[in-house]
Amino acid sequence: MIGAALGATAGLAGHTLELIGLYDLVAGLAGGFALVALAHLARERRAAVHFAAAALLGVSWLGAYLVTDAFTLRELLIRRAADAGVLLGDEAIVRGDDDPAALIDDTLLAETGRRGLRGAARLRLQRGLRVLQVAERARVVPMPAWLHALALAARAALVAILVARALAAAREEPSCARCGEKLERREAARFDGADADRAAALLANQDEASLLALAATRGVARGGYVLLADRCPSGHSAREGYELRRLRGRAFTPARAGRIAILAPELAESAGS
């Protein structure tokens, strides 16, 4: 449903403004946001389910995009035929029919071998890849229909990849081992490099008291490492969990941002405590 809505919107809007990759990016970001919210709501963290949901969204996005684009193209051709009154009148004498839709369907049949939406979709494939369109002015890159189809599949794959990455990032977020809810996270301290090594060693030894003392005495306001504290929002944590992360630098550095050390929260004895 989400992918179909995003694809239909892209197919419709593309006849007014089209920039290749624009609607793919929007669909990936919006679809990722929506599925992450649904995953949190359903407390679903299985990677296989997330992968299937991302693939389904990408396929439904492409299907809705193609159908809406073909429908809009056919309607545009019908309107142009209806506006060309003299030409349509001459054609009507030959055909014995003045219906512009029937004229367009016959034209599509002659050019593509199919009528209706299938004919319009084939016509779009045969014309080449639109890379830019503003109103009725379009820049098209000519290419074989099979190559155009591959390009469309690549666009759907991009949408699915963006959604899958969003879901993968959501899986990495800490959650309560008892209730599955996302842990409440706060910044406990920041460290420079040397103190970060010390904090990592304390986390590895599960020495919470020394870790908190280090955070209180050696923490800096703008260090390159951050100590995060996690707690279950439903009260299932008897002790906070801690995670030490390297922050992303503003300039090139050989070390990558990300998790360095972690100490999981300790659960309370009773589920209600």
C-alpha positions, 0 to 999 in steps of 0.5 A: 500500500505504501509503495503503491501510493508513492509509485502512483504519486511519482507516475502522476507528478512525473508528467509535470516535473521529472528529474531522474532519481528524484522520486526514487529518493523520495520514495526510499526515504518516505517508505523507509520512514513508514516501514521503520515506524510500522516495525517499531509498532509491531515490534518486528526486528527479524532481518528476513521480514524487513528484507521482504518488506523492502523488496515488496515496497520496491516492486509495488512502487514500480508497478504503481509508477508504470500503471499511473505513468501509462494511464496519464500518457494515454489520457494526454494523447487522447486530449491532444487528439481531441484538441486537434479537431481538423485532423480528428475529423479527417480521421473520423471520415476514414474510420467512421468513428470520431472517438479520440480514445479509439483513435489513440488505441488504434495508433498504439496498436499500430506502433506497439502491438497493444491497446490501452494501458499496455500500449501506452506502457510499451510506447513509453519503453520504446521512446527511451528514458526520460531524464528530465521533464518540465511541463511538456518539455522532456529530455529523453535518452534513446535506448532499446526497450530492454535496456529501458526496462533494466533502468526501471528495475534499477530504480525500483532496486534503489528504492528497496535498498534505501528502505532496507538500509533504514530498517537495518539501522532500526534493527541496530537501535537497542531494545529491551530484552523483556518487552522489545520496546526501544530503549530511552537513550541519553548522552552521559558523557563525551571523551577524548581519545585517551579517555575513550580507550579507558572507558572502553576497557571499563565497559569490557570489564563491566565496571560501571562505578569506575565508568561513571567516575571517569565520566564525571571527572574526565568528560569533555564538552566536545570530545570525539567519543560519546558515552550513551546510557540506555534504559527501558521506558517501561521500567524493566531495567535494574541498571542502565546499559552503556554504549561508547561510540566514535562520532563522525568527524568533520574532516577525513580521519582513518577511523570510522564512526560507530560503536566501540564498546557496549554494556547491556542493561541489567533487567530487573528481577520482576517484570513489573519493577 
